[in-house]
Amino acid sequence: MLFRQFVDSDLGCASYLIGSEQAGEAIVVDPAYAIEQYVEEAGRHALRIVRAVETHNHADHVAGHGRLVVEHGARVSIHLLAEPEYEFDPIVDGDVLHVGEVTVRVLHTPGHRPEHCALLVDERLLLTGDSLFVGDAARPDLAVGAAEGAEGLFHSLRRLEKLPEDVLVYPGHVAGSLCGASMSSDPSSTIGHERRSNAALQITAVDDFVADALSKNAPRPPNMDVIVALNRGPFVRARPPLSPVGELRGATVLDVRDAEESAAGHLPGALNVPLSGSSFSTKAAFVLDDGRVVVHASSAAQAQDAARALHAVGLLQLEGFVVDPPGSEARLEPVDLDELESLVAQDAVMVLDVREADERDEGYIVGSRHIPYRLLPAVSDGLSDRTVVTICSTGSRAGIAASVLAAHGVDARPVLDGGVEDWQQRGGRTIEFRRCGS
């Protein structure tokens, strides 16, 4: 058996190639939109990809099953409850798929979504999709009510943990995904290890599990409804390479260059989300609207890389790209912590904390306001008539936030080198916030 795991480190998504060299065939489980990686790996072993198996309708990334069908003649298998609009081979609990001599047993594990299934390969490798993660469990609030989903997930996890302890666990997500809060970056585990260490498996009463799930408030994936519709609907085909454009014609400019480079000179109104940063595609999807987008990159190659990442989160209608365009004269002036200390002492700026609520609860700068960066496109108009200094934990989100504010006419300056924790370590005053029941 050929078994390969593929991890998209930007989205925190994992997918799998399972093949039989004896039969010359392979299947892909939860294929990403960028199917080239599977085709190349299968080709190295003289395998033909005959099937894509989806554990569920994904909400955080565009799936690649359509491209595998259109470009390679594969079939798609997914649970009946997924109700796809494309031609598919339905699977239900207990079904066994065959890849040559390799068996893939279907375990219906609702919770994350009603149609969700885990897949047990040769009774020893468990592909858990969005159910059991390494160190965590999936969120239950994206397809049904959180309480209903949590109850279903509780029973699904109980079923999975009864498997032999040496069964290997390969999840559909690793750290970096919005589909779980505390998952590990480890790519795999075992049932035995998760029984002993996974906090979600330590909760033995369904009511306690539901209460725990309801106490969490993670951001929903951006473009979620669009992505689910794309994955459920007619096959999404490949997009052509991004082309250079001469005129912007009112399009939103997404500057994917590094924050320092963008701050030194960018097109007026551009939003800066560096391709080199973590979770690029998710962050970009949070701040972009449904309109036309032109990518401002340092090179044509960088623009193509950005386009592939944006396509993965459903941003398919990109106008093109520009490199070193005329008129890149707008500036952002970063703030270091020494200057910030002086500005705060003079009450000369408004400090805006753009982290998530759970991060801010651990400690925030006295007098600062709080708006997560991902919400700024909707609330930034009229935010302040003073200079706004944006800050996060490392500088990444602060740069994005400052670009969003500047695009809305706010005088914004980001802290790019450091964050609230660094402010605290150098003696700056912070306050912790404890919520009721925590």
N, C-alpha and C positions, 0 to 999 in steps of 0.2 A: 504494500500500500504506500502511495505517495501522500503525505500530509504536510501542508504548508500553511502557516499563519501569516497574514498580512495585516499590519497595523498602520492606520493613518494617524500619525502622531499629531496632526493639526486638529482633527476632529475627535480623536480618542476612540475611533471605530476599528473593530477587528473583523476580518473576513477570512474565509478558509477555502483552500483548494484540496480536494480529496480525489485521488486517482488510483486506477488499477493499471499498472504497466502490463499485466497479463492480458487485460481486455483492450488496452489502448484508449481508455475513456476516463473522463474526469467530470466532476461536478464542482460548482462554486457555491458556497453557502454565504448568504448576505453580501453579494458582490457590490463593491463600490462602483460609482459611475466611471471611474478610470479603470477600465477592464484590461488595459494593455498589460498590466503586471501579471494577471492570470494567464493570458494568452501566451506571453513569453515563457513563463514557467512551465506551462503545459507543453509548449513546443520543444523545450529542452529535453523533455522525457517522451517525446513522440506521442502525446496524448491529445485526444480531441475532446473539447468541452461540450458535453451533451445536455447538461441541465444546470439551471440556477435554482437553488432552494432558498426561499426567503423565510426566516423565522417569524416575520411579521411585517406589516406595513411600517416602514421606518418614518420617523418624524423629524430627524435631525440631518439627514443627508439623502441626496438623490441616489437611488439604487441603480445598479448596472445591468439588471436582468433584461431590460429592453434592448440594450446594445448587444448582449450575448445572443438574443433571439435573432435580431435583424442582421447582425454581422457574421454570426457563426452558426445559425440554425439550431440553437439550443431550445430546450423546453423549460417552462417555469413551473415549479411546484410551490404551493402555499396553501395554508389551511382554508377551508371553505368559508369560515367566518370573516376572512379578509375581504371578501366580495370584490375582487378586482374586476376592472372593465376589460381586461385583455384576456386572450385565450390562455388557459392554464390547466395544469393537472392538479386536482384537489387532493390534499392529504388530510388525514384525520388521525387521532390518537391510535397508536398501535401499528400503523402502516410501516412497512419496511421497504426502503428504497435500496436498489442494488447498483453498485459500481463495480462491475466484474464480480470478483469474489468478496468485495467489501460490502458490509451491510450497514445501513443507516436507519435506525429505528426512531420513529416519531413519537415524542412525548408532548402531549398538549399541556401547556403550562400557562394558562391565562393569568392576567394580573396587570402586566405592563400594557397589554392590549388583549382584547378577547380572543383574537386568533393566534396568539403567540404559541410557538412550539419550540422545545429544545430537541436536539438531535443526538442520539447515542450511536457513535460510530464503532462498529465491531465490539460493542458492549464494554469498551474500555476508554473511549474518548468522548466526553460530553461537551457538545457545543451548546452553551446555555443561552445564547442570544441576549435578550434583555430580561433575564430573570435573575439568576444567581451570578454575581460578579465576584472577582477576587477581592474579598474584604468588605463587600457591601451587597445590596440588592437593588434591583431596578426601581425606578419611581413608578407609582401606580396612577398618576393623575393626568396623563396626556390623552387618553382616549375615552375614559369613563370618569364618573365621580371618584374622587380620591379614596373614599371609604370603600366603595364597591371594588375598586381595583386592588386596594390593599388586602382586602379579605381574600380575593382570588389569588393574589401573589403569595400570601401566607401559606395557603394549601399547596400551591405549586412548589414552593421551597421545601415544604415538608416531604413532598414526594421525591424531590431530587436528593435530599440529604439521606434518604434511605438506601440509595445506591451504594455499592461496595466502596469502602473508604479509599481504595487505590485507583478508583476511576479518576482520570485526569479531567480537569475542568478548564475549558477554553471559552472565555466570555466574549460577548459581542461588543463590549466596551472596556476600555481601560481608563486610567486617570486622564482627565482633560475633557471628558464627555460631560454634557449636561444631563445625561440620563441616570446619574447616580452621584451622590455627594461625597462619599468617603472611599471610593474604590481605589485599589492599589494600582500602581504602574506595572506591577508584575504581569506578564502576559499569560500566565497559566497558574494552576494550583491543583489540588486534589480534593475530592469530597471529604476525606478525613481531615485535612488541614482546615477546610472551611467550617466543618462541624465544630472544631476547637476554637477557631479564632474569629470567625465572621460574626459581627455583632447582630446582624439580622437573623442569624440562626440561633442566637441565644434567647430570643424572645419566644417563649413557648405557648403563650396564650394569644388567640386571635385578636381579642379586644385590645390587648396591650400593643400588638403589632400595628393594628389600625390606628391607635392613638399616637404611636410613634411616627407613623407615616404622615398623619395629619399635622404634626408639630413642625414639619419641615416645609420650607418655602423656597425652593430652588427656582431660578429663572427658567421659563419655558424656552425651548429652542426657538431661535428666530425663524420666521418664514414657515412655521410648523404646519399650518393648514395648507399652504402652497405645496410643501414638500410631500405631505401625505397624499394630496390630490395627484401629484405627479407620479408618485409610486404606485398608486392604485389605478390610475387611468391609462390611457393609451401609451404605448412604449415611447420612452424618451430616447431619441436617437442622438448620435454624436454631434457635437457642434464644430463648425469649421474653426481653424486657427484665427486668433484675433488679428485684425488688420489695423495698420496705422490710419489715423484720421487727420485731416487738415483743419477742420473747424469743429468747435465744441457744440454749437447750435443749441445752447441751453441745457446740455446734459450735465448731470452731476459728475464732478471729477473726483475719483477715488485715487488718492496719492498713496502708492504702496511702497514708496521709498522709506528708508530709515527716518526716524523722528527728527534727528538732528539735521539731516539733509533737507527734509521738508520744511522745518522751521526756518532754515536759512534762506529759503526762497521757493514759493509755490504759487500756483494759480489761485486768484481770489475765489473764495468760497469752496476750495477743495477740502475734502475730508481725508485725514491722514490715518490710515491703518497699515502699519508696516508689515510687509509680507514676511519679514524675518522674525516677527514676534510670534508668541504662542497663540494658538486658536485664531489664526488670522481670519479664516472664512467665517467663523461664528461671529467674531467681533464686527467684521464688515457687514454682515447681514443684519446685525442689530442697528447699525447707524444709517444704512441705506434705505431709501424708500422704493416704491415700485417703478420709479421713472427710469429714464435712460441714463446709462453710466458709461463714462470714458475712464480708462485706467491711465494714470500718470506713473510711469515706471522709469527706472534708471537705464533700462535696456529693453530691447525687444524680447529677449529671453525671459527677463523678469516679468514682463507683461503677460507672456504665455503661461508662465507658472501661476501667476495670480489668477488668470482666467480659469485655469483648470480647478483651482481651489474654490473659486466663486461658483462655478458650475455645480460643484459638489453640494452646495447648499441652496440650489434652486435659482441662483441668479444667472439665468441662461441668456438673457437679452442684453448682452454687452455691445456697445456701439463700436468700440475699437480702443486704440491706445495712442498715447503721445509720449515722446521722449524729448526732454529739453525744449519744451514749447516756449514760444515768445510770450512775454507777459507774466512770467513767473517771478513777480516782484513782491508779492505779499509775504509778510514775515510774522513769525511768532518768536517772542523773546523768552526763552526758558528762565526759570528761577532756580537757583541752588538753595540749599537749606540755610546757609548763612544769611543770604538776602531775605529769605522768607522770615527768618527770626526777626530781622529788623523791621520788615513790613508789618508783621503781626504786632510788634511792640508799638508801632506808630498808628495802629488801626487804619492802615492805608489801603488794605485790600480786603476782599471777601475770599476766604479760603473755602473751596468746594471739595469735599471728600467724595470721590466717584467710585469707591469700592462698593461691594455688596453689603447688605445690612448685617450679616453675621460677622463679617470682617470688622466693620465699624464698631460693633458691640464690644470687641476685644480692646478697644481704645481709640479715641479720636481726639484731634486737636481742639482745645477749648475754643469755643466760639465759631467753629466751622459749621457750614451747612452740609447736608448730605443729599446727593442725587446720584444713583448709579449711572455710569457713563452711558449705558444702553438706553436709558430713558431720556437723555438730554435732547434728542431730536424733537421730542414732543413738548418739552417744557422749557426750552432755553430762551425763547423770545421774552424780552423784558426781565431777564433774570436779575440783573444788577446794573446800576449806573456807575458802579466802581469797577476797577480792575478785578477780575476774578482769577485767583490762582488755583489751578486744579492739582490734586494730589491723590495718589493711590498707594500701592505697596511697593512698587518697583519703578514706576514712571511710565509703563506701557499704556495703561488705560488713561493716565493723566494727559498724555499726548493726544490720544484720540479725542478725549473730552474737550480739550482746548481747541482742537480743529473744528469740532462741531459747534462750539460756542462762537468762535470767530466767524464761521460761515453764517451765523445768525446775527452778526453785528455786535457781539459782546467783546469787550477788550479782555482777552484771556491770555494767561501765561501758564505754561505747565511746569511742574517739577518733574524733570525727566531722569535725573540721577538720584534716586532714593525715594523714600516714601514715609508714611506715618511711623512705621517701626523705627526707621533711622532717626526721625525727629525725636522719638521717645528716648532712644538710646543716647542721644547727645544731651539729654536733660530737658527737652521740651515737654511742657505739661500736656497730659492727655487725661481723658475721663473714660472710664468703662461704663457700659450700659447693660443693665441686667433686666431682661424681659420677664414679665409675670409667668411663673411656672418653670422658669429655667434654673 
